[in-house]
Amino acid sequence: MSSKVLLLVEGQTEVAFVKQVMKPAMPGLSLVPIAVTTRITADGSHKGGLVTYASFRRQVLRLLGGQLRRHGNITDRLPGIAP
């Protein structure tokens, strides 16, 4: 039985990365990418990522359903972009 790992990711690019790169590299884990809920524009598209800690906290608590056991995080930093 594999361990289930929920990954809260910023958008569709990160979802694709988890599915195409991470899953094949970690066959013993059940990786589940979940894109954060962001602002929805008038045309129905999603815009931007998390902008406040409160927003991030709500997303994590919703994701975990109050069942926090172990956690970790991976962030990305691209050259020339402020953290």
N, C-alpha and C positions, 0 to 999 in steps of 0.2 A: 504494500500500500504506500503510495507516494504522499509526501506532505503537500498540503495546499498552501500556496503563497499568494496573497492578494497584493497586487501592485497598483497603488494609486498613481496614475500618470497624468501628465498635463494635457496631452492631446492625441490625435490620431497618428502622428509620427511616432510617438513613444509606444503606442499600442502596437503598431507595426513592428517596431524594434523588438519588443518583448516576444511577439509571435514568431518573427523571422530569424532572430539572432539568439535570444536568450533561451527560448523553449528547446530548440535543437541542441543547444550546448548543455542543457540541464535536464536530461530525460527522466531523472529520478524525482523531479518535482513537478507538481501541477501548478504552473504559473498562470494566474488570472489577472490580466491587465484591465483596469477600470479607469476610464478617462474621467477627470473631474468635471463637475457641472460648472459651466461658466456663464457669463452674460449671454443672453440670446438677443440678437439684433432684430429689427423690424422685419427683415426678410426671412427670419427663422434660422439663420446661421449662428454658430457659436463664435464668440469673440473673446480673445485673450485668455489668460490663465488665472490662477488664484491671485488676488491682489492684497488680501489681508490675512493675518493670522486667524482671526475669527472664522473667516470663510474656510480656510484650510482645516481648522479644528472641527467644524461642522461636517466637512466631507469625510474626515478620518473617522469620526464617531459614527457616522452613518454607515461607512464601509465596514467597520468592525462590529457594528450592532451591539456595542457595549461589552464585547468579549475580548478585551486586551490581554494577551498572554506574553508574546515576545514581539519586538518590533525592531526595525532598522530602517535606514534610508540610504538612497543613492541619489546624488544630485549631479547635474552636469553643469559645467562651466565652459563656455565657448570663448576663445580668444577675442578680445575686443568688446566683449559684452559684460556690463557690470553685473555682479552677483545679485 
